[in-house]
Amino acid sequence: MHKSILTLFNMHIWAEGITDLLPEETMPPMADVESMEDVANWAEKFLEWLWKFCQETILPIGIKLIIALLIFLIGRKILKHFIKVVSRSLEKANLEEGTNHFLCSFIRIVGMIVLIFIVAGYLNFSTGPIVAALGSAGLAVGLALQGSLANFAGGVLILLMKPFRVGDYICALGSEGVVTRIDIVYTTLCTPDNKSIVIPNGSLSNTEITNVTKEPKRRVDLVVGIDYDEDIRRVKEILVKTANDHELVLKDEEVQVFVRDFDSSAISMGVRVWTATENYWTVKWDLQEQIKIVFDENNVSIPYDRLDVQLLDDKKDK
């Protein structure tokens, strides 16, 4: 029975992959083990061999693994601190939030790859096969994701060139809305009626973009029609006063009122005022309402198309 146990243990020790870890002095042979006294002697020799094996093989490997783990944990801590420093520096530089997020993510990925290679090199692992595998995987992924890579390149261009920022109102590719998120692949817009539109950055970087809110102030253009019988000079005075009386109209900019066109049934008067970008629609809607009220108070008529229908009595005609 003891021979069967020792034989199984001997097979386990000499299993594939274990022999490389054994010290130069191999495990004591069992060929001479025939009695219990021999078993006791063999066990004593085996314990001596096992102790030597732990000292020469297990302990160095364990220490090396612990050191490798410490290198990885300390390296990750340093990388995390470095990313925080970079993020704060980018925020102080007033860099776009999307650019900040992308650069920090890129540094994190590259740093983790470098850290893994450092740990692998310390453990005497060959990094050549890893590099070859990463290269092959990168080529395969690149061929499979050509469209996504185009969007990735477009996202990099948008983040670097900054044609718009988060919070800007833009018009592009038949869509318009407030930019709520700029990712490395997609840009998300929120429309005035609270719909979310996701646009690929590849298409967005290759089209015309109108940034409505980039500048701090905007010009409000209005067109008001008046009757040909009205006094143009009096109407201009009324329009200028109405525009200047509005509290959101910029007082350091000139209010322009002019004859814009002679239409078939009315004289079109142009009105141009300046206001802060965030007040654009408020000023436009308020001025249109105030102009109608002031025109009614001053008996200024606004022409409109009108159709008169006259019904004839057939009996009277006869």
Residue pairs with C-beta under 8 A, 6 or more apart in sequence:
2 33
2 36
2 39
3 30
3 33
6 30
6 33
6 39
6 42
7 30
10 27
10 30
13 22
13 27
14 27
21 57
21 58
21 61
22 53
22 57
23 52
23 53
23 56
23 57
25 49
25 52
26 49
27 46
27 49
28 42
28 45
28 46
28 49
30 42
32 38
33 39
33 42
64 122
64 123
65 123
67 122
68 119
68 122
68 123
71 118
71 119
71 122
72 115
72 116
72 119
75 115
75 118
75 119
76 112
76 115
79 107
79 108
79 111
79 112
79 115
82 107
82 111
83 104
83 107
83 108
83 111
86 103
86 104
86 107
87 100
87 104
90 99
90 100
90 103
90 104
91 100
96 159
96 162
96 165
96 166
96 182
97 165
97 166
97 182
98 158
98 159
98 166
98 181
98 182
98 183
98 184
99 159
99 160
99 162
102 155
102 156
102 159
102 184
117 127
117 130
120 127
120 130
121 127
142 149
147 200
147 202
148 185
150 202
151 185
151 186
151 200
151 201
151 202
152 184
152 185
152 201
153 202
153 205
154 200
154 201
154 202
154 203
154 204
154 205
154 206
155 182
155 183
155 184
155 185
155 186
155 187
155 201
155 205
156 184
157 201
157 205
158 164
158 182
158 187
158 201
158 204
158 205
159 182
159 184
163 209
163 211
164 170
164 179
164 209
164 211
164 214
165 179
165 182
166 179
166 180
166 181
166 182
167 178
167 179
167 213
168 178
168 179
168 211
168 212
168 213
168 214
169 176
169 177
169 178
169 179
169 211
169 212
169 213
170 176
170 177
170 179
170 189
170 209
170 210
170 211
170 212
171 209
171 210
171 212
172 199
172 204
172 207
172 208
172 209
172 210
173 199
173 203
173 204
173 207
175 189
175 191
175 197
175 199
176 189
176 191
176 212
177 189
177 190
177 191
177 192
177 195
177 197
178 189
178 190
179 187
179 188
179 189
180 188
180 189
180 190
180 196
181 187
181 188
182 188
183 201
184 201
185 200
185 201
186 198
186 199
186 200
186 201
187 198
187 199
187 201
187 204
188 196
188 197
188 198
188 199
189 196
189 197
189 198
189 199
190 196
190 197
191 197
212 218
212 277
213 277
213 278
215 277
216 276
216 277
217 250
217 253
217 274
217 275
217 276
217 277
218 274
218 275
218 276
218 277
218 280
219 272
219 273
219 274
220 271
220 272
220 273
220 274
220 275
220 280
220 283
220 284
220 287
221 270
221 271
221 272
222 270
222 271
222 272
222 284
222 287
222 288
222 291
223 260
223 268
223 269
223 270
223 271
224 239
224 268
224 269
224 271
224 291
224 302
225 263
225 266
225 267
225 268
225 269
225 302
225 303
226 232
226 235
226 266
226 267
226 269
226 300
226 301
226 302
226 303
227 266
227 267
227 300
227 301
227 302
227 303
228 266
228 267
229 301
230 267
230 300
230 301
232 259
232 267
232 269
234 298
234 300
235 269
235 300
236 257
236 258
236 269
238 294
238 295
238 298
238 300
239 257
239 269
239 271
239 291
240 255
240 257
242 287
242 290
242 291
242 294
243 249
243 255
243 257
243 271
243 273
243 287
244 251
244 255
245 290
246 273
246 283
246 286
246 287
246 290
248 275
248 276
248 279
248 282
248 283
248 286
249 255
249 273
249 274
249 275
249 283
250 273
250 274
250 275
250 276
253 273
253 274
255 271
255 272
255 273
256 270
256 271
256 272
256 273
257 269
257 270
257 271
257 272
258 269
258 270
259 267
259 268
259 269
259 270
260 268
260 269
260 270
261 267
261 268
262 268
265 303
265 305
266 302
266 303
271 287
271 291
273 283
273 287
275 283
292 302
294 300
295 301
295 302
